[in-house]
Amino acid sequence: MFQTQTDMGLIGAAGRLSGLIYHNTVRTVRKSHGNALMALAISIFQSILMVAVFYAMFQLLGMRRAAIRGDYMLYIMSGVFMFMTHVKTLGAVVGSEGPTSPMMNHLPMTTTVSVAAAALGALYIQILSLVVILFAYNAYSPIEIYQPLPAFGMVLMAWFSGLAVGMVLLAAKPWAPGFVGIAGQIWQRVNMFASGKMFVANTLPAKLLIMFSWNPLFHIIDQGRGFIFINYNPHFSSIAYPFYVSLALLALGLIGESYTRRNASLSWNAKR
C-alpha cells in the first residue's frame, strides 16, 4: 500500500525502462502465438507465400525483363522483405495497448513501453524471418549482396517508417477506431503496388514516377536495391526523403498520442 519513491538516477531509470520494454516485447511476440517458434514459422510462411505470388505474377505478365540484372529471386525478396517489415510494424503499433487499455492500470506500464515493445517485437520477427529465408536460399543458390550493412539499414528504415505511420494512426484510434482500421487497410493495400516492389525507379517515365515518389516506402525499396545489386544505381529516389517524412510523422504521432493520453482518463468513459 505504501511505497517509497527513490531517485534511481538517469542510468537506473534507463535500465528500468529497458527492462520493461524487453519483457513487454517478449509478451508481444508470444501474444500472437503461444509458441514462439510457431509465430516465427507463420511469419516465414507469409513472406515465402508473397515471394511465390510475385514470382508467378512476374512470370505470367512477362515482367521478368524489367528486373535488375542479377539474382532474380533476390530482386523479388528485397521488395517483399521491406514491404513486410513496414506493414507488420504498422499493424503492431496500431494494435498496441492505448491509454484506455486495462494494462495501463498496472504501473509502471505506459503507452511508450507498449508502443516500443510492439515495434521491437515486429522487427524481431521480421529479422529472424529474413535471416532464415536468406540462409535457406543461399544454401540452394549462393547469393552476394553488394553492401550488406547499408542494405540492412534500409530494412531498419522500412521499420522506422512503419513505426511513424503507425504512431499517427494509433493517436487517432481512440477518437475514430473505425476510420483508423479502414485507413490502415487502405495504406497496406496501396503499398502493395505503390511501394515499387514490382519495378525500379530508373525504369519509370517521368509521368509515372510522380505517382510513386510521394511514398517513403518506394524510396526505401529503391535505395535498398541500390545497396543490394552492384549494377543498379538509383537516380530518382532518396534516403533523406523517407527519413525526414518518417521523423515528421513520428513527431505528429507522439503529439497526438500525448494529447489523447491526457484526455482519455478524464472524459473517455463519458463519450462511450
Backbone as CSV, one residue per row, in Angstrom:
resi,resn,N_x,N_y,N_z,CA_x,CA_y,CA_z,C_x,C_y,C_z
1,MET,0.823,-1.209,0.000,0.000,0.000,0.000,0.850,1.250,0.000
2,PHE,1.888,1.256,0.893,2.776,2.392,0.977,4.057,2.068,0.241
3,GLN,4.479,2.969,-0.631,5.688,2.771,-1.414,6.609,3.956,-1.208
4,THR,7.882,3.670,-1.151,8.886,4.716,-1.014,9.485,5.012,-2.371
5,GLN,9.342,6.241,-2.815,9.889,6.637,-4.104,11.368,6.964,-3.955
6,THR,12.179,6.330,-4.733,13.618,6.569,-4.690,14.076,7.102,-6.034
7,ASP,15.073,7.955,-5.960,15.634,8.530,-7.176,16.691,7.581,-7.721
8,MET,16.366,6.914,-8.835,17.290,5.933,-9.398,18.364,6.580,-10.261
9,GLY,18.203,7.841,-10.618,19.150,8.479,-11.498,18.869,8.141,-12.949
10,LEU,19.593,8.788,-13.833,19.351,8.618,-15.260,19.653,7.196,-15.715
11,ILE,20.780,6.637,-15.253,21.174,5.296,-15.687,20.198,4.248,-15.148
12,GLY,19.807,4.421,-13.876,18.858,3.476,-13.294,17.508,3.518,-13.973
13,ALA,17.038,4.738,-14.298,15.753,4.874,-14.983,15.814,4.267,-16.380
14,ALA,16.947,4.485,-17.075,17.107,3.907,-18.414,17.126,2.384,-18.354
15,GLY,17.805,1.844,-17.332,17.839,0.395,-17.173,16.470,-0.183,-16.869
16,ARG,15.720,0.510,-16.013,14.372,0.045,-15.684,13.460,0.077,-16.911
17,LEU,13.545,1.175,-17.692,12.733,1.287,-18.896,13.104,0.213,-19.904
18,SER,14.411,-0.041,-20.052,14.858,-1.083,-20.989,14.325,-2.452,-20.570
19,GLY,14.329,-2.722,-19.255,13.807,-3.987,-18.770,12.318,-4.136,-19.039
20,LEU,11.571,-3.049,-18.821,10.134,-3.077,-19.100,9.865,-3.337,-20.577
21,ILE,10.608,-2.641,-21.438,10.415,-2.819,-22.881,10.768,-4.237,-23.299
22,TYR,11.857,-4.777,-22.728,12.272,-6.138,-23.070,11.185,-7.150,-22.705
23,HIS,10.671,-7.085,-21.475,9.672,-8.062,-21.038,8.366,-7.905,-21.811
24,ASN,8.004,-6.671,-22.129,6.789,-6.461,-22.909,6.979,-6.861,-24.366
25,THR,8.211,-6.755,-24.871,8.485,-7.235,-26.229,8.306,-8.746,-26.295
26,VAL,8.829,-9.452,-25.276,8.652,-10.906,-25.219,7.170,-11.251,-25.145
27,ARG,6.410,-10.523,-24.320,4.972,-10.770,-24.207,4.257,-10.513,-25.524
28,THR,4.689,-9.452,-26.244,4.071,-9.123,-27.528,4.333,-10.206,-28.566
29,VAL,5.571,-10.709,-28.603,5.912,-11.763,-29.555,5.110,-13.028,-29.270
30,ARG,4.994,-13.373,-27.992,4.286,-14.601,-27.623,2.774,-14.443,-27.685
31,LYS,2.290,-13.174,-27.704,0.853,-12.951,-27.731,0.229,-13.406,-29.038
32,SER,0.978,-13.278,-30.149,0.447,-13.688,-31.449,0.284,-15.205,-31.536
33,HIS,1.130,-15.922,-30.781,1.024,-17.378,-30.734,1.700,-17.862,-29.461
34,GLY,1.127,-18.856,-28.823,1.682,-19.354,-27.576,3.084,-19.902,-27.742
35,ASN,3.392,-20.409,-28.910,4.705,-20.963,-29.193,5.476,-19.969,-30.054
36,ALA,6.619,-19.508,-29.545,7.398,-18.505,-30.275,7.878,-19.039,-31.616
37,LEU,8.199,-20.339,-31.682,8.645,-20.921,-32.946,7.521,-20.922,-33.979
38,MET,6.298,-21.133,-33.514,5.165,-21.097,-34.445,4.928,-19.684,-34.968
39,ALA,5.110,-18.675,-34.100,4.975,-17.288,-34.551,6.004,-16.984,-35.630
40,LEU,7.237,-17.480,-35.457,8.272,-17.293,-36.463,7.928,-18.051,-37.741
41,ALA,7.432,-19.291,-37.602,7.091,-20.098,-38.767,5.972,-19.447,-39.576
42,ILE,4.996,-18.858,-38.900,3.896,-18.181,-39.600,4.423,-16.995,-40.386
43,SER,5.321,-16.223,-39.775,5.899,-15.070,-40.465,6.719,-15.499,-41.681
44,ILE,7.496,-16.572,-41.531,8.277,-17.095,-42.657,7.353,-17.556,-43.781
45,PHE,6.296,-18.252,-43.408,5.343,-18.741,-44.420,4.697,-17.573,-45.169
46,GLN,4.326,-16.506,-44.466,3.721,-15.348,-45.119,4.687,-14.711,-46.111
47,SER,5.959,-14.584,-45.725,6.950,-13.993,-46.620,7.175,-14.876,-47.844
48,ILE,7.299,-16.181,-47.630,7.506,-17.104,-48.745,6.306,-17.089,-49.684
49,LEU,5.102,-17.036,-49.112,3.897,-17.003,-49.932,3.862,-15.757,-50.804
50,MET,4.221,-14.607,-50.236,4.211,-13.378,-51.019,5.277,-13.410,-52.111
51,VAL,6.457,-13.951,-51.797,7.506,-14.102,-52.812,7.008,-14.990,-53.945
52,ALA,6.337,-16.095,-53.608,5.833,-17.005,-54.625,4.763,-16.336,-55.492
53,VAL,3.902,-15.534,-54.868,2.853,-14.841,-55.624,3.465,-13.862,-56.613
54,PHE,4.445,-13.078,-56.169,5.069,-12.115,-57.072,5.907,-12.797,-58.143
55,TYR,6.529,-13.921,-57.806,7.275,-14.672,-58.815,6.332,-15.150,-59.910
56,ALA,5.184,-15.713,-59.512,4.206,-16.177,-60.500,3.655,-15.011,-61.314
57,MET,3.430,-13.872,-60.662,2.905,-12.699,-61.369,3.906,-12.210,-62.415
58,PHE,5.176,-12.164,-62.048,6.212,-11.721,-62.996,6.291,-12.665,-64.183
59,GLN,6.157,-13.970,-63.908,6.242,-14.948,-64.981,5.034,-14.847,-65.918
60,LEU,3.854,-14.728,-65.354,2.635,-14.695,-66.166,2.515,-13.407,-66.972
61,LEU,2.924,-12.289,-66.384,2.796,-10.995,-67.061,4.017,-10.644,-67.904
62,GLY,5.020,-11.508,-67.916,6.214,-11.242,-68.708,7.005,-10.046,-68.224
63,MET,7.023,-9.825,-66.892,7.702,-8.658,-66.322,9.127,-8.957,-65.876
64,ARG,9.608,-10.162,-66.152,10.935,-10.523,-65.667,12.022,-9.651,-66.281
65,ARG,11.815,-9.202,-67.508,12.830,-8.383,-68.163,12.977,-7.003,-67.502
66,ALA,11.954,-6.606,-66.702,12.021,-5.318,-66.013,12.860,-5.390,-64.747
67,ALA,13.250,-6.602,-64.330,14.021,-6.757,-63.103,15.460,-6.300,-63.305
68,ILE,16.142,-6.052,-62.197,17.550,-5.666,-62.238,18.383,-6.868,-62.650
69,ARG,19.427,-6.631,-63.437,20.323,-7.723,-63.823,21.026,-8.261,-62.584
70,GLY,20.817,-9.493,-62.300,21.357,-10.122,-61.098,20.468,-11.280,-60.694
71,ASP,20.524,-11.672,-59.436,19.704,-12.767,-58.945,18.229,-12.352,-58.943
72,TYR,17.439,-13.070,-59.695,16.029,-12.698,-59.884,15.226,-12.841,-58.592
73,MET,15.435,-13.937,-57.881,14.709,-14.151,-56.634,15.118,-13.137,-55.568
74,LEU,16.374,-12.751,-55.546,16.818,-11.738,-54.578,16.156,-10.401,-54.875
75,TYR,15.944,-10.111,-56.147,15.241,-8.886,-56.540,13.819,-8.883,-55.978
76,ILE,13.120,-10.000,-56.090,11.754,-10.081,-55.573,11.757,-10.026,-54.048
77,MET,12.668,-10.797,-53.429,12.698,-10.865,-51.971,13.052,-9.527,-51.351
78,SER,13.889,-8.733,-52.018,14.281,-7.441,-51.460,13.067,-6.538,-51.270
79,GLY,12.177,-6.515,-52.246,10.974,-5.709,-52.118,10.005,-6.274,-51.105
80,VAL,9.854,-7.601,-51.094,8.899,-8.232,-50.184,9.320,-8.051,-48.731
81,PHE,10.619,-8.240,-48.433,11.080,-8.122,-47.051,10.839,-6.719,-46.496
82,MET,11.172,-5.690,-47.275,10.991,-4.321,-46.786,9.510,-3.966,-46.669
83,PHE,8.714,-4.441,-47.613,7.272,-4.212,-47.536,6.682,-4.888,-46.304
84,MET,7.040,-6.151,-46.064,6.512,-6.882,-44.923,6.941,-6.242,-43.609
85,THR,8.192,-5.794,-43.535,8.671,-5.137,-42.319,7.870,-3.875,-42.044
86,HIS,7.589,-3.104,-43.091,6.841,-1.858,-42.947,5.409,-2.125,-42.470
87,VAL,4.688,-2.988,-43.154,3.267,-3.180,-42.835,3.080,-3.948,-41.528
88,LYS,3.973,-4.888,-41.223,3.850,-5.625,-39.969,4.117,-4.706,-38.776
89,THR,5.091,-3.805,-38.912,5.360,-2.853,-37.839,4.194,-1.904,-37.660
90,LEU,3.654,-1.408,-38.777,2.488,-0.526,-38.706,1.327,-1.221,-37.977
91,GLY,1.037,-2.444,-38.367,-0.058,-3.175,-37.738,0.186,-3.433,-36.259
92,ALA,1.442,-3.739,-35.897,1.760,-3.998,-34.489,1.610,-2.742,-33.642
93,VAL,2.050,-1.601,-34.174,1.953,-0.343,-33.425,0.495,0.068,-33.254
94,VAL,-0.289,-0.015,-34.337,-1.701,0.349,-34.247,-2.444,-0.585,-33.291
95,GLY,-2.034,-1.830,-33.228,-2.691,-2.795,-32.353,-2.183,-2.818,-30.931
96,SER,-1.208,-1.976,-30.599,-0.661,-1.957,-29.241,-1.650,-1.340,-28.255
97,GLU,-1.404,-1.571,-26.961,-2.311,-1.051,-25.929,-2.250,0.468,-25.870
98,GLY,-3.415,1.105,-25.930,-3.502,2.552,-25.849,-3.767,3.020,-24.429
99,PRO,-4.053,4.305,-24.259,-4.237,4.857,-22.910,-5.464,4.325,-22.185
100,THR,-6.451,3.777,-22.907,-7.651,3.252,-22.264,-7.570,1.752,-22.004
101,SER,-6.435,1.141,-22.333,-6.279,-0.296,-22.135,-6.161,-0.623,-20.646
102,PRO,-6.724,-1.748,-20.202,-6.571,-2.149,-18.787,-5.113,-2.316,-18.365
103,MET,-4.217,-2.602,-19.308,-2.802,-2.752,-18.974,-2.217,-1.466,-18.414
104,MET,-2.784,-0.317,-18.788,-2.254,0.952,-18.307,-2.543,1.188,-16.825
105,ASN,-3.387,0.333,-16.227,-3.674,0.450,-14.796,-2.572,-0.161,-13.942
106,HIS,-1.627,-0.834,-14.592,-0.561,-1.511,-13.858,0.739,-0.732,-14.030
107,LEU,1.096,0.018,-12.997,2.355,0.752,-13.031,3.513,-0.233,-12.970
108,PRO,4.657,0.090,-13.587,4.957,1.318,-14.342,4.697,1.210,-15.848
109,MET,3.662,0.471,-16.239,3.326,0.331,-17.654,2.853,1.664,-18.228
110,THR,3.361,2.015,-19.393,2.960,3.247,-20.079,2.734,2.940,-21.549
111,THR,2.114,3.877,-22.253,1.904,3.693,-23.689,3.230,3.689,-24.442
112,THR,4.223,4.405,-23.928,5.549,4.406,-24.561,6.141,3.007,-24.561
113,VAL,6.041,2.326,-23.410,6.544,0.954,-23.309,5.759,0.034,-24.233
114,SER,4.454,0.214,-24.284,3.601,-0.629,-25.123,3.952,-0.486,-26.600
115,VAL,4.104,0.762,-27.069,4.419,1.006,-28.480,5.815,0.486,-28.816
116,ALA,6.782,0.763,-27.940,8.159,0.309,-28.191,8.223,-1.212,-28.247
117,ALA,7.509,-1.881,-27.341,7.511,-3.345,-27.326,6.873,-3.909,-28.589
118,ALA,5.761,-3.313,-29.026,5.091,-3.793,-30.237,5.986,-3.629,-31.465
119,ALA,6.642,-2.459,-31.571,7.506,-2.196,-32.728,8.723,-3.110,-32.722
120,LEU,9.353,-3.279,-31.563,10.540,-4.140,-31.483,10.180,-5.605,-31.689
121,GLY,9.002,-6.012,-31.211,8.568,-7.386,-31.445,8.378,-7.674,-32.923
122,ALA,7.774,-6.723,-33.641,7.594,-6.892,-35.093,8.947,-6.939,-35.801
123,LEU,9.873,-6.064,-35.391,11.208,-6.056,-36.005,11.934,-7.371,-35.753
124,TYR,11.831,-7.883,-34.535,12.491,-9.140,-34.174,12.010,-10.289,-35.057
125,ILE,10.699,-10.406,-35.202,10.140,-11.489,-36.012,10.546,-11.341,-37.471
126,GLN,10.512,-10.112,-38.001,10.836,-9.907,-39.411,12.310,-10.160,-39.699
127,ILE,13.186,-9.758,-38.788,14.616,-10.003,-38.998,14.909,-11.497,-38.948
128,LEU,14.305,-12.199,-37.992,14.502,-13.647,-37.933,14.002,-14.324,-39.207
129,SER,12.844,-13.896,-39.691,12.308,-14.459,-40.928,13.249,-14.202,-42.100
130,LEU,13.741,-12.963,-42.178,14.661,-12.587,-43.262,15.919,-13.453,-43.235
131,VAL,16.502,-13.618,-42.042,17.740,-14.397,-41.910,17.507,-15.850,-42.296
132,VAL,16.412,-16.430,-41.819,16.131,-17.846,-42.111,15.913,-18.060,-43.607
133,ILE,15.134,-17.201,-44.243,14.830,-17.364,-45.671,16.080,-17.150,-46.516
134,LEU,16.856,-16.099,-46.210,18.077,-15.849,-46.979,19.103,-16.967,-46.785
135,PHE,19.201,-17.491,-45.576,20.139,-18.589,-45.328,19.734,-19.825,-46.132
136,ALA,18.435,-20.129,-46.121,17.973,-21.301,-46.860,18.170,-21.106,-48.368
137,TYR,17.873,-19.916,-48.876,18.034,-19.679,-50.316,19.504,-19.663,-50.708
138,ASN,20.358,-19.113,-49.843,21.791,-19.091,-50.134,22.373,-20.508,-50.170
139,ALA,21.832,-21.401,-49.339,22.287,-22.789,-49.375,21.908,-23.457,-50.690
140,TYR,20.772,-23.049,-51.258,20.325,-23.605,-52.534,21.030,-22.951,-53.708
141,SER,21.133,-21.613,-53.680,21.769,-20.865,-54.763,22.558,-19.711,-54.152
142,PRO,23.879,-19.822,-54.067,24.687,-18.791,-53.391,24.424,-17.393,-53.957
143,ILE,24.245,-16.446,-53.060,23.985,-15.062,-53.436,25.061,-14.160,-52.868
144,GLU,25.180,-12.985,-53.449,26.135,-11.993,-52.961,25.437,-10.641,-52.915
145,ILE,25.464,-10.030,-51.738,24.870,-8.707,-51.542,25.992,-7.679,-51.594
146,TYR,25.829,-6.689,-52.444,26.878,-5.702,-52.716,27.309,-4.971,-51.447
147,GLN,26.388,-4.377,-50.727,26.686,-3.664,-49.483,25.686,-4.120,-48.417
148,PRO,26.019,-5.183,-47.687,25.033,-5.768,-46.769,24.622,-4.850,-45.622
149,LEU,25.540,-4.108,-45.037,25.182,-3.252,-43.904,24.241,-2.109,-44.309
150,PRO,24.555,-1.337,-45.380,23.575,-0.328,-45.808,22.247,-0.937,-46.244
151,ALA,22.290,-2.138,-46.856,21.040,-2.796,-47.251,20.201,-3.132,-46.021
152,PHE,20.856,-3.605,-44.967,20.137,-3.874,-43.723,19.625,-2.572,-43.107
153,GLY,20.379,-1.492,-43.300,19.928,-0.189,-42.825,18.623,0.237,-43.472
154,MET,18.406,-0.128,-44.729,17.146,0.207,-45.393,15.991,-0.649,-44.855
155,VAL,16.293,-1.869,-44.400,15.265,-2.660,-43.720,14.850,-1.950,-42.429
156,LEU,15.840,-1.429,-41.703,15.542,-0.667,-40.484,14.771,0.613,-40.814
157,MET,15.074,1.214,-41.964,14.332,2.410,-42.382,12.875,2.059,-42.676
158,ALA,12.653,0.895,-43.290,11.273,0.446,-43.537,10.546,0.237,-42.219
159,TRP,11.268,-0.308,-41.230,10.686,-0.477,-39.894,10.359,0.881,-39.258
160,PHE,11.275,1.825,-39.374,11.077,3.145,-38.780,9.899,3.875,-39.421
161,SER,9.775,3.767,-40.736,8.650,4.420,-41.412,7.323,3.771,-41.025
162,GLY,7.310,2.448,-40.862,6.098,1.777,-40.391,5.727,2.202,-38.984
163,LEU,6.745,2.380,-38.128,6.509,2.876,-36.773,5.913,4.276,-36.795
164,ALA,6.442,5.148,-37.671,5.967,6.533,-37.735,4.520,6.613,-38.208
165,VAL,4.197,5.895,-39.289,2.813,5.899,-39.781,1.889,5.275,-38.746
166,GLY,2.348,4.207,-38.099,1.543,3.557,-37.073,1.256,4.460,-35.889
167,MET,2.222,5.322,-35.523,2.009,6.239,-34.408,0.913,7.245,-34.715
168,VAL,0.872,7.729,-35.953,-0.191,8.668,-36.346,-1.556,7.991,-36.244
169,LEU,-1.659,6.768,-36.740,-2.936,6.051,-36.673,-3.294,5.684,-35.235
170,LEU,-2.284,5.339,-34.432,-2.542,4.989,-33.034,-3.084,6.185,-32.264
171,ALA,-2.551,7.378,-32.540,-3.022,8.581,-31.858,-4.487,8.875,-32.194
172,ALA,-4.884,8.550,-33.425,-6.269,8.818,-33.842,-7.213,7.669,-33.515
173,LYS,-6.686,6.521,-33.164,-7.516,5.327,-32.975,-8.595,5.477,-31.912
174,PRO,-8.301,6.013,-30.715,-9.383,6.139,-29.718,-10.495,7.087,-30.143
175,TRP,-10.178,8.062,-30.977,-11.188,9.030,-31.411,-12.045,8.496,-32.554
176,ALA,-11.432,7.724,-33.449,-12.172,7.202,-34.606,-11.652,5.807,-34.948
177,PRO,-11.972,4.807,-34.131,-11.413,3.461,-34.356,-11.812,2.858,-35.696
178,GLY,-13.045,3.103,-36.127,-13.478,2.561,-37.412,-12.699,3.145,-38.566
179,PHE,-12.533,4.466,-38.551,-11.783,5.130,-39.614,-10.327,4.670,-39.638
180,VAL,-9.723,4.543,-38.453,-8.316,4.134,-38.385,-8.147,2.720,-38.939
181,GLY,-9.080,1.828,-38.624,-8.997,0.470,-39.167,-9.055,0.460,-40.681
182,ILE,-9.958,1.253,-41.255,-10.070,1.336,-42.710,-8.828,1.992,-43.308
183,ALA,-8.333,3.076,-42.669,-7.161,3.782,-43.178,-5.932,2.875,-43.180
184,GLY,-5.780,2.062,-42.124,-4.649,1.134,-42.083,-4.717,0.106,-43.198
185,GLN,-5.920,-0.417,-43.449,-6.084,-1.382,-44.532,-5.807,-0.747,-45.894
186,ILE,-6.292,0.484,-46.085,-6.050,1.176,-47.360,-4.566,1.403,-47.566
187,TRP,-3.866,1.835,-46.509,-2.420,2.080,-46.621,-1.684,0.806,-47.030
188,GLN,-2.030,-0.308,-46.436,-1.375,-1.563,-46.781,-1.696,-1.987,-48.211
189,ARG,-2.957,-1.825,-48.634,-3.337,-2.226,-49.993,-2.680,-1.326,-51.032
190,VAL,-2.630,-0.025,-50.762,-1.987,0.904,-51.696,-0.517,0.557,-51.856
191,ASN,0.139,0.202,-50.768,1.567,-0.102,-50.829,1.862,-1.433,-51.500
192,MET,0.856,-2.262,-51.692,1.077,-3.476,-52.474,1.556,-3.127,-53.876
193,PHE,1.121,-1.974,-54.381,1.533,-1.543,-55.716,2.459,-0.324,-55.667
194,ALA,2.109,0.650,-54.804,2.837,1.929,-54.791,4.201,1.855,-54.126
195,SER,4.528,0.745,-53.480,5.836,0.636,-52.826,6.963,0.350,-53.806
196,GLY,6.636,-0.031,-55.035,7.668,-0.270,-56.031,8.307,-1.635,-55.945
197,LYS,7.608,-2.619,-55.381,8.175,-3.965,-55.311,8.360,-4.576,-56.689
198,MET,7.513,-4.170,-57.640,7.497,-4.821,-58.943,8.344,-4.109,-59.993
199,PHE,8.928,-2.963,-59.647,9.725,-2.216,-60.622,10.708,-1.329,-59.872
200,VAL,11.595,-0.704,-60.615,12.573,0.209,-60.019,12.368,1.604,-60.606
201,ALA,12.768,2.617,-59.864,12.505,3.999,-60.264,13.195,4.368,-61.567
202,ASN,14.376,3.802,-61.821,15.133,4.180,-63.023,14.425,3.801,-64.318
203,THR,13.504,2.846,-64.245,12.825,2.393,-65.468,11.505,3.112,-65.714
204,LEU,11.076,3.963,-64.779,9.782,4.616,-64.915,9.892,5.927,-65.686
205,PRO,8.951,6.215,-66.580,8.906,7.542,-67.209,8.496,8.591,-66.179
206,ALA,8.775,9.857,-66.494,8.547,10.942,-65.538,7.093,11.034,-65.107
207,LYS,6.149,10.819,-66.017,4.733,10.951,-65.678,4.277,9.876,-64.701
208,LEU,4.922,8.709,-64.733,4.596,7.658,-63.777,5.380,7.812,-62.477
209,LEU,6.580,8.358,-62.575,7.422,8.489,-61.386,6.772,9.362,-60.320
210,ILE,6.085,10.420,-60.738,5.458,11.321,-59.769,4.304,10.647,-59.041
211,MET,3.788,9.556,-59.581,2.700,8.841,-58.927,3.201,8.002,-57.753
212,PHE,4.520,7.748,-57.696,5.078,6.899,-56.648,6.068,7.634,-55.744
213,SER,6.597,8.749,-56.202,7.674,9.418,-55.454,7.208,10.020,-54.140
214,TRP,5.883,10.146,-53.916,5.373,10.650,-52.636,5.530,9.629,-51.518
215,ASN,5.674,8.365,-51.894,5.633,7.265,-50.927,7.027,7.003,-50.338
216,PRO,7.207,7.159,-49.025,8.527,6.887,-48.430,9.005,5.460,-48.678
217,LEU,8.082,4.479,-48.659,8.487,3.089,-48.858,9.018,2.849,-50.262
218,PHE,8.519,3.593,-51.246,9.035,3.490,-52.614,10.517,3.866,-52.652
219,HIS,10.878,4.946,-51.972,12.280,5.371,-51.912,13.134,4.353,-51.161
220,ILE,12.580,3.809,-50.081,13.341,2.862,-49.264,13.668,1.604,-50.058
221,ILE,12.694,1.038,-50.744,12.925,-0.183,-51.513,13.890,0.077,-52.663
222,ASP,13.718,1.211,-53.348,14.597,1.520,-54.479,16.039,1.729,-54.020
223,GLN,16.228,2.460,-52.936,17.572,2.666,-52.403,18.160,1.357,-51.880
224,GLY,17.308,0.530,-51.273,17.789,-0.756,-50.787,18.320,-1.627,-51.905
225,ARG,17.646,-1.620,-53.054,18.133,-2.403,-54.188,19.434,-1.842,-54.737
226,GLY,19.663,-0.545,-54.564,20.946,0.023,-54.957,22.091,-0.502,-54.114
227,PHE,21.811,-0.812,-52.838,22.838,-1.387,-51.968,22.969,-2.896,-52.145
228,ILE,21.911,-3.544,-52.618,21.944,-5.000,-52.776,22.623,-5.410,-54.079
229,PHE,22.340,-4.672,-55.183,22.855,-5.041,-56.501,23.951,-4.076,-56.925
230,ILE,25.068,-4.611,-57.338,26.221,-3.793,-57.711,25.976,-3.027,-59.011
231,ASN,25.098,-3.532,-59.864,24.881,-2.904,-61.168,23.618,-2.041,-61.209
232,TYR,23.109,-1.643,-60.040,21.958,-0.731,-60.021,22.296,0.486,-59.179
233,ASN,22.160,1.654,-59.773,22.428,2.916,-59.088,21.169,3.772,-59.127
234,PRO,20.414,3.872,-58.046,19.150,4.623,-58.052,19.376,6.120,-58.219
235,HIS,18.755,6.702,-59.261,18.906,8.130,-59.547,17.691,8.950,-59.130
236,PHE,16.528,8.313,-59.001,15.287,9.058,-58.800,14.646,8.788,-57.438
237,SER,15.422,8.305,-56.503,14.942,8.105,-55.139,15.987,8.634,-54.168
238,SER,15.577,8.760,-52.917,16.435,9.414,-51.925,16.336,8.694,-50.586
239,ILE,17.430,8.709,-49.835,17.412,8.189,-48.468,16.872,9.242,-47.507
240,ALA,17.197,10.512,-47.777,16.804,11.592,-46.869,15.288,11.771,-46.829
241,TYR,14.619,11.631,-47.970,13.179,11.885,-48.020,12.393,10.983,-47.063
242,PRO,12.531,9.656,-47.127,11.756,8.836,-46.188,12.146,9.061,-44.731
243,PHE,13.413,9.405,-44.497,13.853,9.636,-43.119,13.169,10.866,-42.525
244,TYR,13.178,11.965,-43.282,12.583,13.195,-42.753,11.057,13.110,-42.698
245,VAL,10.447,12.446,-43.672,8.995,12.262,-43.627,8.615,11.402,-42.424
246,SER,9.382,10.358,-42.159,9.100,9.498,-41.010,9.288,10.255,-39.702
247,LEU,10.319,11.095,-39.623,10.523,11.907,-38.418,9.332,12.832,-38.177
248,ALA,8.852,13.470,-39.261,7.709,14.383,-39.133,6.458,13.626,-38.690
249,LEU,6.207,12.467,-39.298,5.033,11.679,-38.909,5.145,11.175,-37.480
250,LEU,6.360,10.789,-37.079,6.559,10.317,-35.712,6.298,11.438,-34.705
251,ALA,6.771,12.651,-35.028,6.519,13.790,-34.149,5.027,14.076,-34.030
252,LEU,4.316,14.045,-35.158,2.869,14.253,-35.124,2.164,13.162,-34.311
253,GLY,2.613,11.932,-34.503,2.016,10.830,-33.763,2.247,10.943,-32.263
254,LEU,3.446,11.342,-31.865,3.756,11.499,-30.444,2.938,12.629,-29.823
255,ILE,2.808,13.730,-30.567,1.993,14.847,-30.069,0.534,14.411,-29.910
256,GLY,-0.004,13.744,-30.942,-1.381,13.291,-30.884,-1.602,12.263,-29.788
257,GLU,-0.660,11.345,-29.619,-0.787,10.328,-28.581,-0.723,10.960,-27.195
258,SER,0.123,11.968,-27.023,0.211,12.670,-25.746,-1.099,13.374,-25.416
259,TYR,-1.701,14.028,-26.399,-2.983,14.702,-26.191,-4.076,13.696,-25.832
260,THR,-4.118,12.582,-26.552,-5.120,11.550,-26.284,-4.939,10.978,-24.887
261,ARG,-3.696,10.731,-24.491,-3.434,10.148,-23.177,-3.864,11.073,-22.043
262,ARG,-3.687,12.375,-22.227,-4.067,13.331,-21.184,-5.578,13.442,-21.043
263,ASN,-6.315,13.203,-22.111,-7.764,13.367,-22.076,-8.523,12.063,-21.852
264,ALA,-7.881,10.940,-22.071,-8.586,9.659,-22.014,-9.177,9.395,-20.637
265,SER,-8.409,9.611,-19.566,-8.879,9.272,-18.225,-9.921,10.250,-17.697
266,LEU,-10.017,11.435,-18.313,-10.938,12.444,-17.821,-12.327,12.328,-18.441
267,SER,-12.406,12.053,-19.705,-13.713,12.132,-20.366,-14.016,10.960,-21.292
268,TRP,-13.134,9.972,-21.333,-13.349,8.922,-22.336,-14.581,8.080,-22.045
269,ASN,-14.751,7.714,-20.801,-15.881,6.836,-20.466,-17.211,7.538,-20.710
270,ALA,-17.225,8.856,-20.549,-18.465,9.589,-20.766,-18.837,9.660,-22.227
271,LYS,-17.849,9.479,-23.119,-18.110,9.566,-24.557,-18.593,8.246,-25.111
272,ARG,-18.413,7.185,-24.380,-18.769,5.874,-24.895,-20.167,5.486,-24.470
